[in-house]
């Protein structure tokens, strides 16, 4: 099941890059975007 979530990470990763610039706090937890898509949404 863990691998399935990782597959979705790449799609969210694109949005994460933009969020990093706006939210420096998220830089410390980049993995949260893949695990908790709620943040990316």
C-alpha positions, 0 to 999 in steps of 0.5 A, a space after each residue: 500500500 505504501 508504494 501506491 501513495 508514493 506513485 501519487 507523490 510525483 503529481 503532488 510534487 509539482 504543486 509542492 514546489 510552488 508551495 515551498 516558495 510560499 510556505 517555508 514551513 512545508 519545506 521541513 516536511 515535503 513528504 507530508 504533501 504525498 502522505 496527506 494530500 489534504 495539505 496540497 489540496 
